[in-house]
Amino acid sequence: MIAKFKPLKERVFVSYTEDLEKTAGGLYIPDTAKEKPQSGKVEALGEDVKSLKVGDKILFDKYSGSKINIDSKEYLIIKEEDVLGILN
């Protein structure tokens, strides 16, 4: 968990899942050409979040939430209702 941030109410603090993307021909796509993933790991929860726990891997809507940078790493703050599901 990131000790520098505690979300409020029904908000979820998410770190992006890093996946290496490859083209059909086997070339790796550089970070600058990639879209942000729509999956991540729950790092912290607001006190009103009921259906998730820290460490869950989740899917979320592409355009949901607010992006923030902490220690030069990008995170996402989303509402619990914007979570589409939990990955097993």
N, C-alpha and C positions, 0 to 999 in steps of 0.2 A: 504494500500500500504506500502511496505517496503521502508522507507526513505533512507536506506543505499545503494540502488542499483537502477540505471537508465540504462536500456538497450539502445543500440545504433541501429540505422538504422531499419532493419526489424526484430529485435529480440523481443521475448516475454518472460517475466519473470513469471514463473509458480510455484505455491505451489501445492504439491501433495494433492489429495483428500484422506482423511483417511476413509476407509471402514473396518468395522469388518468383517472378513471372517470366515465362519463356514463350517465344513464338512457336508456331508449328514447325518451323525449320530448326529450332533448337537454340536460337539466340536469346540471351537474357535482355529484358527491357530495363533500361536505366531508370533510377528513381525519378528523374526529372520528367520522364514521359509517362509515368504511371498515374492512374487515378487513385485516389485514396480508397482503401478497402472499406467494405461495408460490414466488417466484422471487427471485433475487438475483445479485450479482456476487461472485466469489471475490476477497477482498482479501489473504488470507495463508493459508498451509498449514502444518500440522505436518509433522515430518520423515518420518512413516510414510505420508503420503498419496501414492498412486501414480497414480491415474487422473484427477487434476485438475491444473490449473495456474492461477496467478494471472491474473485477467482473464476466466476462463470465466464464462458466464452459465448458471446452474443452476436446476433445479426441485427442491424439497425438500418433505417431508411437512409438512402444516399444523401439527402439534403437536410437531415435533421441535426439539431444541436448547434453548439458554439465551440469553435476550435480555440484552444489556448496553448501557449508554450510555457513549459516549466523546465528549467535546466536544459534548454535547447532541444527538447523533445516535445512533439506535438501530441496533445490529448484532446478528447472530445467530452463535452458535458451535454447530456441529453436527458429528456424527461423519460420516466419509466414507460409511459404510453408509446414512445417512439421505438421501443425495443420490439423487434419482430419475432424473435425467438431465441432459445438457448441451444447452442451446439453441443452435442455429446462427444 
